[in-house]
Amino acid sequence: MQFLTEKDIDYIAIGAAILGSGGGGDPYIGKLMAKQAIKEHGPVKFIKAGDVPDDALIIPSAMMGAPAVMIEKLPNGSEPAASFQSLEAYLGKKAYATISIEAGGINSCIPIYTAACLGIPLVDCDGMGRAFPELPMTTFSVSGVSSTPMVLCDEKGNKILLETIDNAWSETLARTATVAMGLSSMIAIYCLTGKQLKDYAVKGTISQARAIGEKIVESNKSKTNPIQSILDITNGYQLFEGKIIDVQRDLTTGFVRGNVTIEGTDVDKGSTFSLDFQNENLLGMKDGKPAAITPDLITLLDREKGFPITTENIKYGQRVIVLGMPCDPFWRTEAGLKQVGPRYFKYDVDYVPIEELARESGK
Amino acid sequence: MQFLTEKDIDYIAIGAAILGSGGGGDPYIGKLMAKQAIKEHGPVKFIKAGDVPDDALIIPSAMMGAPAVMIEKLPNGSEPAASFQSLEAYLGKKAYATISIEAGGINSCIPIYTAACLGIPLVDCDGMGRAFPELPMTTFSVSGVSSTPMVLCDEKGNKILLETIDNAWSETLARTATVAMGLSSMIAIYCLTGKQLKDYAVKGTISQARAIGEKIVESNKSKTNPIQSILDITNGYQLFEGKIIDVQRDLTTGFVRGNVTIEGTDVDKGSTFSLDFQNENLLGMKDGKPAAITPDLITLLDREKGFPITTENIKYGQRVIVLGMPCDPFWRTEAGLKQVGPRYFKYDVDYVPIEELARESGK
């Protein structure tokens, strides 16, 4: 039996923000919450998907909404457990454990917070292997699991329980509710059996995030460059190096939609990189040609220290490295691409795996 | 013990649309639903508020949203019972009876439909004594009763349960959900004890609606004018007679907001009447001076037959009579006017009871 301690939270928050492909929220708030809960309630049991009984109830715990808002509209701390326990009460059954719905900054930490508060284990897996902007974009949904019953709670004390006819309706109704609640909410969603968890979850993402985060922290202590270690752990590619010269953002739909333009420096001097995001980074173009395409992961790192920069923290003038990493093979299936491929997000490009794009560009 | 039969539905639908002050929806759809349910399940028990035990559970049943939409987006018929029974299941208690949340066209009929489908009585009362556009505009809310837990269902099969911190949040969250559901939903809301019902409801509105409707139908049979009978039953005033020369409407917020201009004919030749509405008629001005002010009732009648014209059915060229009727005394208190008076709706006028306005204008 492993346990997650306060130190692990630092690592996981950093690593998950890298896997989060720019999304999943700034880990800062989630990290503080999870560390405080561990301080108060003790370390969190950290188990493998294989350890979960087939008939156990698993309830993922997450934050929904525009991550940028969470920086100013802080949770009151009771919402994650409130939504989780409301769903338990509705189902008339206690949950065996919780998981991350996505590997992303705040949403790697919220389930640890919930697990600590409720004294239940966290399972080492998630429903995306990265972060994505919409509720149906989980391996669970594409495998036929209903997102509802789900519960949303806000920091004021309002609570909403949804039962929908499909996960697209969950996205519509939960999104409008989240916008009305002030652009963020805490949710309990995608109730799973242990069997479904074992069959459909992306396994090992939380320990992978921890390994990445640990490398970055250690490299900073030893003044070495962490980039190569991250590429090794994730089978990734350094796509670009440069300086941010423009950022466009729009929050009105409950997402952070936007684009960032990076002017090449060093090895990429003379080139330009354009990155489109909708909470998460979705399409990276180097000099007008695709360099990485959703569902593959695209993450901006601070060039000096290797820390991830989530989409709401992108600023003019930042020196960055763009990483590209292959997604879980599940997303490269026809059903996967239909839900999270470039055409879903209205980009007029076909998906090409990052390995092929890298080979073509001679990386 | 009284029963409501198919014939009563015709009368109630007409009368409630007159009490509805232009709102509460075109009774047509609700009438068809209620009559069909009575045909299928038999007459509905019709009881007095005084007959309800103090500790009984009463759940009002209603339609929420823009009435104009209901004409095209028909209910599938299962939503009223679905929302009602979901709320019973959530509370773990069966309801003793249902009531109308408002006296208005469709919302006088929906509870009869629900009562018929579920085999429970309808109580002769409502929560407004007229119709109003927003959830907190009930005598229950102003008396401190929570609108939640409440359930919303749409015709597609989506279901939402709300628990809010106050009734203003219920309005915000239920309204955005209703808009997302396609601008209309069926709701179960304002769970009451029998004691609360007896203390706070406006009593006798359904039988008053029936009496008004019966007068209009009978007058049409005997080719006599029903206006005076309506004025007698409601203590009302004929405010204006004329022809509609302009209608403005906007549906985007989930309400029907608008204004109608009426050019005087007959006794009002040379005068102009302007009527503002937000689902319901709220402010009537004759030649620039207030003639009736919310919460007093303002209703347009077809000049020939005396049938009510709800706001979504107002059309250019209609020959109409404008009726004004005093509201329930509850709304004339400071707390009542704060919730439904003219200043709440952003009109820069003070409330003056219709009796005084009539006296001033010499009616």
HADDOCK unambig.tbl for C-alpha pairs under 7 A between the chains (distance, minus, plus):
assign (segid A and resid 157 and name CA) (segid B and resid 164 and name CA) 6.80 0.50 0.50
assign (segid A and resid 157 and name CA) (segid B and resid 165 and name CA) 5.98 0.50 0.50
assign (segid A and resid 158 and name CA) (segid B and resid 163 and name CA) 5.86 0.50 0.50
assign (segid A and resid 158 and name CA) (segid B and resid 164 and name CA) 4.32 0.50 0.50
assign (segid A and resid 158 and name CA) (segid B and resid 165 and name CA) 5.66 0.50 0.50
assign (segid A and resid 159 and name CA) (segid B and resid 162 and name CA) 5.88 0.50 0.50
assign (segid A and resid 159 and name CA) (segid B and resid 163 and name CA) 4.95 0.50 0.50
assign (segid A and resid 159 and name CA) (segid B and resid 164 and name CA) 6.05 0.50 0.50
assign (segid A and resid 160 and name CA) (segid B and resid 160 and name CA) 6.78 0.50 0.50
assign (segid A and resid 160 and name CA) (segid B and resid 161 and name CA) 5.60 0.50 0.50
assign (segid A and resid 160 and name CA) (segid B and resid 162 and name CA) 4.61 0.50 0.50
assign (segid A and resid 160 and name CA) (segid B and resid 163 and name CA) 6.27 0.50 0.50
assign (segid A and resid 161 and name CA) (segid B and resid 160 and name CA) 5.61 0.50 0.50
assign (segid A and resid 161 and name CA) (segid B and resid 161 and name CA) 4.83 0.50 0.50
assign (segid A and resid 161 and name CA) (segid B and resid 162 and name CA) 6.39 0.50 0.50
assign (segid A and resid 162 and name CA) (segid B and resid 159 and name CA) 5.86 0.50 0.50
assign (segid A and resid 162 and name CA) (segid B and resid 160 and name CA) 4.62 0.50 0.50
assign (segid A and resid 162 and name CA) (segid B and resid 161 and name CA) 6.40 0.50 0.50
assign (segid A and resid 163 and name CA) (segid B and resid 158 and name CA) 5.88 0.50 0.50
assign (segid A and resid 163 and name CA) (segid B and resid 159 and name CA) 4.96 0.50 0.50
assign (segid A and resid 163 and name CA) (segid B and resid 160 and name CA) 6.30 0.50 0.50
assign (segid A and resid 164 and name CA) (segid B and resid 157 and name CA) 6.78 0.50 0.50
assign (segid A and resid 164 and name CA) (segid B and resid 158 and name CA) 4.32 0.50 0.50
assign (segid A and resid 164 and name CA) (segid B and resid 159 and name CA) 6.04 0.50 0.50
assign (segid A and resid 165 and name CA) (segid B and resid 157 and name CA) 5.97 0.50 0.50
assign (segid A and resid 165 and name CA) (segid B and resid 158 and name CA) 5.67 0.50 0.50
assign (segid A and resid 172 and name CA) (segid B and resid 180 and name CA) 7.00 0.50 0.50
assign (segid A and resid 173 and name CA) (segid B and resid 177 and name CA) 6.26 0.50 0.50
assign (segid A and resid 173 and name CA) (segid B and resid 180 and name CA) 6.38 0.50 0.50
assign (segid A and resid 176 and name CA) (segid B and resid 176 and name CA) 6.52 0.50 0.50
assign (segid A and resid 176 and name CA) (segid B and resid 177 and name CA) 6.86 0.50 0.50
assign (segid A and resid 177 and name CA) (segid B and resid 173 and name CA) 6.27 0.50 0.50
assign (segid A and resid 177 and name CA) (segid B and resid 176 and name CA) 6.84 0.50 0.50
assign (segid A and resid 177 and name CA) (segid B and resid 177 and name CA) 6.69 0.50 0.50
assign (segid A and resid 180 and name CA) (segid B and resid 173 and name CA) 6.41 0.50 0.50
